[in-house]
Amino acid sequence: MTCRVNGLAAVLAQRIARPAGSEFIYLGSRSGRGTLNWRVDVRGVEHPGHVRLKLLYGLGKLRSACTYATIALILVVTMGLFHDTCRLPPALSVGMAHIFGAAPTCPRSGSRHEGLRTNDEHASLEPMTTALLNRQSHRPPPALTVLGDLTLTLARLHEGCGPARYTFAMLVAAASEGLVLWIAPTWQGDQPNPDGMCPLVGPERFLFAAPQRREDLLWCMEEALRSGAVPLVVADLPQPPGLTAVRRLHLAAEAGAARGNTRPLGLILTPEDGGAPGVETRWFMAPAHSANSTAWRLERRRARAAPPASWRLTGAPGAWQVTQT
């Protein structure tokens, strides 16, 4: 059977090899009764997609040629930059010298390239107009002085732990000014007693928040720090928070410092030895009373800008005596 084809049949016809000078090709199709052979006339058939295929093929060859040329250019430039190492063959080294207009030299032989100079020579020819590094220390960030030289950086999150962590929180509250927001869960039995707070700090400065859900503890603290309305925010947590939560509280305190009139300070109270990651400082406080005196042991176990240290706190409110141990 002989027929005239166009369109898709022409594409199929072009993909099947045929003898030179032949004007016909044979296409086969298999059916249930056997194989049917089709004798197709392809004289003068040109599919519109052929031109596009030829164009794409030509562009592919052009892209390959450009890639090879780019690689060759990179190799030439690299070899020209490092021809002073004397690791190139003599003929190739001379060729690089002609390309880059410099005679090949070797540092081992004592000769130097004209474009090379020592650090002292470079500094004498091109002195720096601006001092990038100096010996002047950066200004320390604003901090709250608690006792003596014990300071807490403002607009950051700090951690207090140990059996006397509530006493430490009262000392920080006494050193600050303004209102104090105290956040503690409703299911926790230990709550601040106004009668016990009076010798350390006035209870009239405190605002108490009691969230019912565990996740609301950090949410209340984050929103309070972000508002910048309260100078000190204290959160009594049942366990140390994770790094993500600590980072969010840092950012909230910085945002509150930029928005409000004060630089809020965040303090979380964690049981036992604490261990919240990413806090600015971690303080451990425990009683060290004796039969004749009342004392506490205060330790700075972690700080970004200070080494660990410990102190002995004795005396009474308003007349504390701090001794470093």
MIROMI-767546 format. One record per residue (C-alpha): residue in one letter; x, y, z; residue number from 1. Coordinates in nm, 2 decimals, padded with zeros to 4 digits. Example, Ala and Ser with C-alpha at 12.3 -4.5 7.8 and 13.67 -1.06 7.14 Angstrom:
<rs>
{code:a&X:01.23&Y:-00.45&Z:00.78&pos:1};
{code:s&X:01.37&Y:-00.11&Z:00.71&pos:2};
</rs>
This chain:
<rs>
{code:m&X:00.00&Y:00.00&Z:00.00&pos:1};
{code:t&X:00.14&Y:00.34&Z:-00.10&pos:2};
{code:c&X:00.01&Y:00.67&Z:00.05&pos:3};
{code:r&X:00.11&Y:01.03&Z:00.09&pos:4};
{code:v&X:00.20&Y:01.13&Z:00.45&pos:5};
{code:n&X:00.24&Y:01.45&Z:00.64&pos:6};
{code:g&X:00.26&Y:01.57&Z:01.00&pos:7};
{code:l&X:00.35&Y:01.30&Z:01.25&pos:8};
{code:a&X:00.40&Y:01.03&Z:00.98&pos:9};
{code:a&X:00.67&Y:01.25&Z:00.83&pos:10};
{code:v&X:00.85&Y:01.27&Z:01.16&pos:11};
{code:l&X:00.84&Y:00.90&Z:01.19&pos:12};
{code:a&X:00.96&Y:00.86&Z:00.84&pos:13};
{code:q&X:01.26&Y:01.08&Z:00.90&pos:14};
{code:r&X:01.36&Y:00.87&Z:01.20&pos:15};
{code:i&X:01.37&Y:00.54&Z:01.01&pos:16};
{code:a&X:01.68&Y:00.48&Z:00.80&pos:17};
{code:r&X:01.62&Y:00.40&Z:00.43&pos:18};
{code:p&X:01.86&Y:00.32&Z:00.14&pos:19};
{code:a&X:02.02&Y:00.60&Z:-00.05&pos:20};
{code:g&X:01.81&Y:00.73&Z:-00.33&pos:21};
{code:s&X:01.50&Y:00.55&Z:-00.21&pos:22};
{code:e&X:01.17&Y:00.74&Z:-00.22&pos:23};
{code:f&X:00.98&Y:00.50&Z:-00.01&pos:24};
{code:i&X:01.00&Y:00.36&Z:00.35&pos:25};
{code:y&X:00.83&Y:00.06&Z:00.51&pos:26};
{code:l&X:00.64&Y:00.10&Z:00.83&pos:27};
{code:g&X:00.52&Y:-00.20&Z:01.01&pos:28};
{code:s&X:00.23&Y:-00.24&Z:01.26&pos:29};
{code:r&X:00.13&Y:-00.55&Z:01.45&pos:30};
{code:s&X:-00.23&Y:-00.65&Z:01.49&pos:31};
{code:g&X:-00.42&Y:-00.95&Z:01.61&pos:32};
{code:r&X:-00.40&Y:-01.12&Z:01.27&pos:33};
{code:g&X:-00.04&Y:-01.06&Z:01.20&pos:34};
{code:t&X:00.20&Y:-00.78&Z:01.07&pos:35};
{code:l&X:00.08&Y:-00.52&Z:00.82&pos:36};
{code:n&X:00.35&Y:-00.35&Z:00.61&pos:37};
{code:w&X:00.29&Y:00.00&Z:00.49&pos:38};
{code:r&X:00.47&Y:00.14&Z:00.19&pos:39};
{code:v&X:00.49&Y:00.51&Z:00.25&pos:40};
{code:d&X:00.59&Y:00.77&Z:-00.01&pos:41};
{code:v&X:00.80&Y:01.05&Z:00.16&pos:42};
{code:r&X:00.90&Y:01.25&Z:-00.15&pos:43};
{code:g&X:00.88&Y:01.62&Z:-00.09&pos:44};
{code:v&X:00.76&Y:01.59&Z:00.27&pos:45};
{code:e&X:00.90&Y:01.85&Z:00.51&pos:46};
{code:h&X:00.75&Y:01.87&Z:00.87&pos:47};
{code:p&X:00.74&Y:02.22&Z:01.03&pos:48};
{code:g&X:00.90&Y:02.08&Z:01.34&pos:49};
{code:h&X:01.22&Y:01.98&Z:01.15&pos:50};
{code:v&X:01.34&Y:02.34&Z:01.14&pos:51};
{code:r&X:01.30&Y:02.37&Z:01.51&pos:52};
{code:l&X:01.48&Y:02.05&Z:01.58&pos:53};
{code:k&X:01.77&Y:02.15&Z:01.36&pos:54};
{code:l&X:01.78&Y:02.49&Z:01.54&pos:55};
{code:l&X:01.79&Y:02.33&Z:01.88&pos:56};
{code:y&X:02.06&Y:02.09&Z:01.77&pos:57};
{code:g&X:02.27&Y:02.38&Z:01.64&pos:58};
{code:l&X:02.22&Y:02.57&Z:01.97&pos:59};
{code:g&X:02.33&Y:02.27&Z:02.16&pos:60};
{code:k&X:02.65&Y:02.25&Z:01.96&pos:61};
{code:l&X:02.71&Y:02.62&Z:02.01&pos:62};
{code:r&X:02.67&Y:02.60&Z:02.38&pos:63};
{code:s&X:02.91&Y:02.31&Z:02.40&pos:64};
{code:a&X:03.17&Y:02.51&Z:02.20&pos:65};
{code:c&X:03.12&Y:02.81&Z:02.43&pos:66};
{code:t&X:03.17&Y:02.59&Z:02.74&pos:67};
{code:y&X:03.49&Y:02.45&Z:02.61&pos:68};
{code:a&X:03.62&Y:02.79&Z:02.52&pos:69};
{code:t&X:03.54&Y:02.92&Z:02.87&pos:70};
{code:i&X:03.72&Y:02.63&Z:03.03&pos:71};
{code:a&X:04.02&Y:02.69&Z:02.81&pos:72};
{code:l&X:04.02&Y:03.06&Z:02.89&pos:73};
{code:i&X:04.01&Y:02.99&Z:03.27&pos:74};
{code:l&X:04.30&Y:02.74&Z:03.24&pos:75};
{code:v&X:04.51&Y:03.00&Z:03.05&pos:76};
{code:v&X:04.44&Y:03.27&Z:03.30&pos:77};
{code:t&X:04.51&Y:03.04&Z:03.60&pos:78};
{code:m&X:04.84&Y:02.92&Z:03.45&pos:79};
{code:g&X:04.94&Y:03.28&Z:03.38&pos:80};
{code:l&X:04.87&Y:03.38&Z:03.74&pos:81};
{code:f&X:05.08&Y:03.10&Z:03.88&pos:82};
{code:h&X:05.35&Y:03.08&Z:03.62&pos:83};
{code:d&X:05.60&Y:03.22&Z:03.88&pos:84};
{code:t&X:05.60&Y:02.89&Z:04.07&pos:85};
{code:c&X:05.83&Y:02.74&Z:03.80&pos:86};
{code:r&X:05.62&Y:02.42&Z:03.79&pos:87};
{code:l&X:05.53&Y:02.46&Z:03.42&pos:88};
{code:p&X:05.72&Y:02.32&Z:03.13&pos:89};
{code:p&X:05.97&Y:02.57&Z:02.98&pos:90};
{code:a&X:05.78&Y:02.60&Z:02.65&pos:91};
{code:l&X:05.45&Y:02.65&Z:02.82&pos:92};
{code:s&X:05.60&Y:02.90&Z:03.07&pos:93};
{code:v&X:05.75&Y:03.10&Z:02.78&pos:94};
{code:g&X:05.41&Y:03.10&Z:02.61&pos:95};
{code:m&X:05.24&Y:03.23&Z:02.93&pos:96};
{code:a&X:05.50&Y:03.50&Z:02.95&pos:97};
{code:h&X:05.43&Y:03.62&Z:02.60&pos:98};
{code:i&X:05.05&Y:03.61&Z:02.67&pos:99};
{code:f&X:05.08&Y:03.81&Z:02.99&pos:100};
{code:g&X:05.37&Y:04.03&Z:02.89&pos:101};
{code:a&X:05.61&Y:03.93&Z:03.18&pos:102};
{code:a&X:05.91&Y:03.72&Z:03.19&pos:103};
{code:p&X:05.88&Y:03.39&Z:03.39&pos:104};
{code:t&X:06.07&Y:03.42&Z:03.71&pos:105};
{code:c&X:06.12&Y:03.18&Z:04.00&pos:106};
{code:p&X:06.11&Y:03.28&Z:04.37&pos:107};
{code:r&X:06.36&Y:03.01&Z:04.45&pos:108};
{code:s&X:06.62&Y:03.16&Z:04.23&pos:109};
{code:g&X:06.61&Y:03.49&Z:04.41&pos:110};
{code:s&X:06.44&Y:03.70&Z:04.14&pos:111};
{code:r&X:06.11&Y:03.87&Z:04.20&pos:112};
{code:h&X:05.82&Y:03.97&Z:03.99&pos:113};
{code:e&X:05.77&Y:04.34&Z:03.93&pos:114};
{code:g&X:05.42&Y:04.33&Z:04.07&pos:115};
{code:l&X:05.51&Y:04.16&Z:04.40&pos:116};
{code:r&X:05.61&Y:04.35&Z:04.71&pos:117};
{code:t&X:05.63&Y:04.28&Z:05.08&pos:118};
{code:n&X:05.37&Y:04.40&Z:05.34&pos:119};
{code:d&X:05.60&Y:04.68&Z:05.45&pos:120};
{code:e&X:05.65&Y:04.80&Z:05.10&pos:121};
{code:h&X:05.28&Y:04.79&Z:05.03&pos:122};
{code:a&X:05.20&Y:04.98&Z:05.35&pos:123};
{code:s&X:05.45&Y:05.25&Z:05.26&pos:124};
{code:l&X:05.32&Y:05.29&Z:04.91&pos:125};
{code:e&X:04.95&Y:05.27&Z:05.00&pos:126};
{code:p&X:04.90&Y:05.37&Z:05.36&pos:127};
{code:m&X:04.56&Y:05.30&Z:05.52&pos:128};
{code:t&X:04.35&Y:05.62&Z:05.58&pos:129};
{code:t&X:04.11&Y:05.46&Z:05.83&pos:130};
{code:a&X:04.20&Y:05.26&Z:06.13&pos:131};
{code:l&X:04.01&Y:04.94&Z:06.10&pos:132};
{code:l&X:04.13&Y:04.80&Z:06.43&pos:133};
{code:n&X:04.22&Y:04.99&Z:06.75&pos:134};
{code:r&X:04.28&Y:04.91&Z:07.11&pos:135};
{code:q&X:03.98&Y:05.10&Z:07.24&pos:136};
{code:s&X:03.72&Y:04.88&Z:07.40&pos:137};
{code:h&X:03.36&Y:04.90&Z:07.30&pos:138};
{code:r&X:03.12&Y:05.07&Z:07.52&pos:139};
{code:p&X:02.96&Y:04.82&Z:07.76&pos:140};
{code:p&X:02.59&Y:04.77&Z:07.72&pos:141};
{code:p&X:02.35&Y:04.93&Z:07.98&pos:142};
{code:a&X:02.33&Y:04.70&Z:08.29&pos:143};
{code:l&X:02.15&Y:04.69&Z:08.62&pos:144};
{code:t&X:02.38&Y:04.69&Z:08.92&pos:145};
{code:v&X:02.24&Y:04.45&Z:09.18&pos:146};
{code:l&X:02.51&Y:04.43&Z:09.45&pos:147};
{code:g&X:02.85&Y:04.59&Z:09.42&pos:148};
{code:d&X:02.99&Y:04.49&Z:09.09&pos:149};
{code:l&X:02.72&Y:04.23&Z:09.02&pos:150};
{code:t&X:02.55&Y:04.35&Z:08.71&pos:151};
{code:l&X:02.28&Y:04.22&Z:08.48&pos:152};
{code:t&X:02.27&Y:04.34&Z:08.12&pos:153};
{code:l&X:01.94&Y:04.51&Z:08.03&pos:154};
{code:a&X:01.72&Y:04.41&Z:07.74&pos:155};
{code:r&X:01.84&Y:04.05&Z:07.78&pos:156};
{code:l&X:01.72&Y:03.73&Z:07.94&pos:157};
{code:h&X:01.89&Y:03.60&Z:08.26&pos:158};
{code:e&X:01.84&Y:03.28&Z:08.46&pos:159};
{code:g&X:01.83&Y:03.23&Z:08.84&pos:160};
{code:c&X:01.84&Y:02.88&Z:08.99&pos:161};
{code:g&X:01.91&Y:02.71&Z:09.32&pos:162};
{code:p&X:01.72&Y:02.67&Z:09.65&pos:163};
{code:a&X:01.74&Y:03.05&Z:09.71&pos:164};
{code:r&X:01.64&Y:03.16&Z:09.36&pos:165};
{code:y&X:01.34&Y:03.36&Z:09.50&pos:166};
{code:t&X:01.57&Y:03.56&Z:09.72&pos:167};
{code:f&X:01.79&Y:03.64&Z:09.42&pos:168};
{code:a&X:01.48&Y:03.76&Z:09.23&pos:169};
{code:m&X:01.39&Y:03.99&Z:09.52&pos:170};
{code:l&X:01.74&Y:04.13&Z:09.52&pos:171};
{code:v&X:01.71&Y:04.21&Z:09.15&pos:172};
{code:a&X:01.37&Y:04.36&Z:09.20&pos:173};
{code:a&X:01.50&Y:04.58&Z:09.48&pos:174};
{code:a&X:01.78&Y:04.71&Z:09.26&pos:175};
{code:s&X:01.54&Y:04.80&Z:08.98&pos:176};
{code:e&X:01.29&Y:05.08&Z:08.96&pos:177};
{code:g&X:00.92&Y:05.07&Z:08.87&pos:178};
{code:l&X:00.68&Y:04.78&Z:08.85&pos:179};
{code:v&X:00.77&Y:04.42&Z:08.85&pos:180};
{code:l&X:00.56&Y:04.16&Z:08.66&pos:181};
{code:w&X:00.57&Y:03.82&Z:08.84&pos:182};
{code:i&X:00.45&Y:03.53&Z:08.62&pos:183};
{code:a&X:00.38&Y:03.19&Z:08.79&pos:184};
{code:p&X:00.15&Y:02.90&Z:08.71&pos:185};
{code:t&X:-00.17&Y:02.85&Z:08.90&pos:186};
{code:w&X:-00.09&Y:02.49&Z:08.99&pos:187};
{code:q&X:00.24&Y:02.58&Z:09.16&pos:188};
{code:g&X:00.21&Y:02.59&Z:09.54&pos:189};
{code:d&X:00.51&Y:02.82&Z:09.61&pos:190};
{code:q&X:00.39&Y:03.18&Z:09.58&pos:191};
{code:p&X:00.56&Y:03.50&Z:09.70&pos:192};
{code:n&X:00.45&Y:03.59&Z:10.05&pos:193};
{code:p&X:00.41&Y:03.97&Z:10.10&pos:194};
{code:d&X:00.51&Y:03.94&Z:10.46&pos:195};
{code:g&X:00.84&Y:03.78&Z:10.36&pos:196};
{code:m&X:00.89&Y:04.03&Z:10.07&pos:197};
{code:c&X:00.87&Y:04.34&Z:10.29&pos:198};
{code:p&X:01.23&Y:04.32&Z:10.43&pos:199};
{code:l&X:01.37&Y:04.29&Z:10.08&pos:200};
{code:v&X:01.14&Y:04.49&Z:09.85&pos:201};
{code:g&X:00.80&Y:04.65&Z:09.87&pos:202};
{code:p&X:00.52&Y:04.41&Z:09.75&pos:203};
{code:e&X:00.32&Y:04.71&Z:09.62&pos:204};
{code:r&X:00.54&Y:04.72&Z:09.32&pos:205};
{code:f&X:00.45&Y:04.37&Z:09.20&pos:206};
{code:l&X:00.19&Y:04.26&Z:08.95&pos:207};
{code:f&X:00.11&Y:03.89&Z:08.96&pos:208};
{code:a&X:00.00&Y:03.69&Z:08.65&pos:209};
{code:a&X:-00.11&Y:03.33&Z:08.69&pos:210};
{code:p&X:-00.15&Y:03.15&Z:08.35&pos:211};
{code:q&X:-00.34&Y:02.82&Z:08.36&pos:212};
{code:r&X:-00.16&Y:02.65&Z:08.07&pos:213};
{code:r&X:00.21&Y:02.57&Z:08.06&pos:214};
{code:e&X:00.27&Y:02.73&Z:07.72&pos:215};
{code:d&X:00.11&Y:03.06&Z:07.83&pos:216};
{code:l&X:00.40&Y:03.12&Z:08.08&pos:217};
{code:l&X:00.65&Y:03.20&Z:07.81&pos:218};
{code:w&X:00.39&Y:03.37&Z:07.59&pos:219};
{code:c&X:00.30&Y:03.62&Z:07.88&pos:220};
{code:m&X:00.67&Y:03.69&Z:07.94&pos:221};
{code:e&X:00.74&Y:03.74&Z:07.57&pos:222};
{code:e&X:00.45&Y:03.99&Z:07.53&pos:223};
{code:a&X:00.54&Y:04.18&Z:07.84&pos:224};
{code:l&X:00.90&Y:04.22&Z:07.73&pos:225};
{code:r&X:00.80&Y:04.32&Z:07.38&pos:226};
{code:s&X:00.57&Y:04.59&Z:07.51&pos:227};
{code:g&X:00.85&Y:04.76&Z:07.71&pos:228};
{code:a&X:00.60&Y:04.87&Z:07.97&pos:229};
{code:v&X:00.75&Y:04.69&Z:08.27&pos:230};
{code:p&X:01.12&Y:04.73&Z:08.36&pos:231};
{code:l&X:01.15&Y:04.38&Z:08.51&pos:232};
{code:v&X:00.96&Y:04.06&Z:08.41&pos:233};
{code:v&X:01.01&Y:03.75&Z:08.63&pos:234};
{code:a&X:00.88&Y:03.41&Z:08.52&pos:235};
{code:d&X:00.88&Y:03.11&Z:08.76&pos:236};
{code:l&X:00.91&Y:02.81&Z:08.53&pos:237};
{code:p&X:00.87&Y:02.44&Z:08.62&pos:238};
{code:q&X:01.16&Y:02.35&Z:08.39&pos:239};
{code:p&X:01.42&Y:02.53&Z:08.18&pos:240};
{code:p&X:01.30&Y:02.65&Z:07.84&pos:241};
{code:g&X:01.46&Y:02.55&Z:07.51&pos:242};
{code:l&X:01.70&Y:02.75&Z:07.29&pos:243};
{code:t&X:01.42&Y:02.87&Z:07.06&pos:244};
{code:a&X:01.21&Y:03.01&Z:07.34&pos:245};
{code:v&X:01.52&Y:03.18&Z:07.49&pos:246};
{code:r&X:01.60&Y:03.33&Z:07.16&pos:247};
{code:r&X:01.25&Y:03.46&Z:07.12&pos:248};
{code:l&X:01.26&Y:03.62&Z:07.47&pos:249};
{code:h&X:01.59&Y:03.79&Z:07.38&pos:250};
{code:l&X:01.44&Y:03.94&Z:07.07&pos:251};
{code:a&X:01.13&Y:04.05&Z:07.26&pos:252};
{code:a&X:01.34&Y:04.23&Z:07.51&pos:253};
{code:e&X:01.53&Y:04.41&Z:07.24&pos:254};
{code:a&X:01.21&Y:04.51&Z:07.07&pos:255};
{code:g&X:01.07&Y:04.64&Z:07.40&pos:256};
{code:a&X:01.38&Y:04.85&Z:07.45&pos:257};
{code:a&X:01.34&Y:05.00&Z:07.11&pos:258};
{code:r&X:00.96&Y:05.07&Z:07.16&pos:259};
{code:g&X:00.91&Y:05.16&Z:07.52&pos:260};
{code:n&X:01.07&Y:05.41&Z:07.76&pos:261};
{code:t&X:01.27&Y:05.15&Z:07.95&pos:262};
{code:r&X:01.50&Y:04.86&Z:07.87&pos:263};
{code:p&X:01.31&Y:04.56&Z:08.01&pos:264};
{code:l&X:01.51&Y:04.29&Z:08.18&pos:265};
{code:g&X:01.39&Y:03.93&Z:08.18&pos:266};
{code:l&X:01.46&Y:03.68&Z:08.46&pos:267};
{code:i&X:01.35&Y:03.32&Z:08.45&pos:268};
{code:l&X:01.36&Y:03.11&Z:08.77&pos:269};
{code:t&X:01.43&Y:02.74&Z:08.71&pos:270};
{code:p&X:01.45&Y:02.46&Z:08.96&pos:271};
{code:e&X:01.77&Y:02.29&Z:09.09&pos:272};
{code:d&X:02.07&Y:02.38&Z:08.88&pos:273};
{code:g&X:01.88&Y:02.53&Z:08.59&pos:274};
{code:g&X:02.04&Y:02.49&Z:08.25&pos:275};
{code:a&X:01.85&Y:02.70&Z:08.00&pos:276};
{code:p&X:02.06&Y:02.74&Z:07.68&pos:277};
{code:g&X:02.14&Y:03.07&Z:07.54&pos:278};
{code:v&X:02.07&Y:03.29&Z:07.84&pos:279};
{code:e&X:02.28&Y:03.60&Z:07.90&pos:280};
{code:t&X:02.38&Y:03.50&Z:08.26&pos:281};
{code:r&X:02.30&Y:03.21&Z:08.49&pos:282};
{code:w&X:02.31&Y:03.27&Z:08.87&pos:283};
{code:f&X:02.29&Y:03.00&Z:09.14&pos:284};
{code:m&X:02.20&Y:03.10&Z:09.49&pos:285};
{code:a&X:02.18&Y:02.88&Z:09.80&pos:286};
{code:p&X:02.16&Y:02.94&Z:10.18&pos:287};
{code:a&X:02.49&Y:02.91&Z:10.37&pos:288};
{code:h&X:02.36&Y:02.99&Z:10.72&pos:289};
{code:s&X:02.54&Y:02.91&Z:11.04&pos:290};
{code:a&X:02.44&Y:02.91&Z:11.41&pos:291};
{code:n&X:02.55&Y:03.27&Z:11.46&pos:292};
{code:s&X:02.50&Y:03.43&Z:11.12&pos:293};
{code:t&X:02.28&Y:03.44&Z:10.81&pos:294};
{code:a&X:02.46&Y:03.41&Z:10.48&pos:295};
{code:w&X:02.40&Y:03.30&Z:10.12&pos:296};
{code:r&X:02.63&Y:03.17&Z:09.85&pos:297};
{code:l&X:02.59&Y:03.33&Z:09.51&pos:298};
{code:e&X:02.76&Y:03.19&Z:09.20&pos:299};
{code:r&X:02.78&Y:03.32&Z:08.85&pos:300};
{code:r&X:02.79&Y:03.00&Z:08.66&pos:301};
{code:r&X:02.76&Y:03.14&Z:08.31&pos:302};
{code:a&X:02.80&Y:03.49&Z:08.15&pos:303};
{code:r&X:02.87&Y:03.60&Z:07.80&pos:304};
{code:a&X:03.11&Y:03.88&Z:07.90&pos:305};
{code:a&X:03.25&Y:03.76&Z:08.24&pos:306};
{code:p&X:03.41&Y:03.45&Z:08.38&pos:307};
{code:p&X:03.25&Y:03.23&Z:08.64&pos:308};
{code:a&X:03.28&Y:03.35&Z:09.00&pos:309};
{code:s&X:03.13&Y:03.31&Z:09.35&pos:310};
{code:w&X:03.05&Y:03.54&Z:09.64&pos:311};
{code:r&X:02.94&Y:03.52&Z:10.00&pos:312};
{code:l&X:02.65&Y:03.74&Z:10.09&pos:313};
{code:t&X:02.60&Y:03.84&Z:10.45&pos:314};
{code:g&X:02.43&Y:04.12&Z:10.64&pos:315};
{code:a&X:02.08&Y:04.26&Z:10.61&pos:316};
{code:p&X:01.88&Y:04.45&Z:10.34&pos:317};
{code:g&X:02.03&Y:04.79&Z:10.29&pos:318};
{code:a&X:02.36&Y:04.68&Z:10.45&pos:319};
{code:w&X:02.47&Y:04.38&Z:10.25&pos:320};
{code:q&X:02.83&Y:04.27&Z:10.26&pos:321};
{code:v&X:02.95&Y:04.09&Z:09.95&pos:322};
{code:t&X:03.28&Y:03.90&Z:09.97&pos:323};
{code:q&X:03.42&Y:03.72&Z:09.66&pos:324};
{code:t&X:03.53&Y:03.37&Z:09.74&pos:325};
</rs>
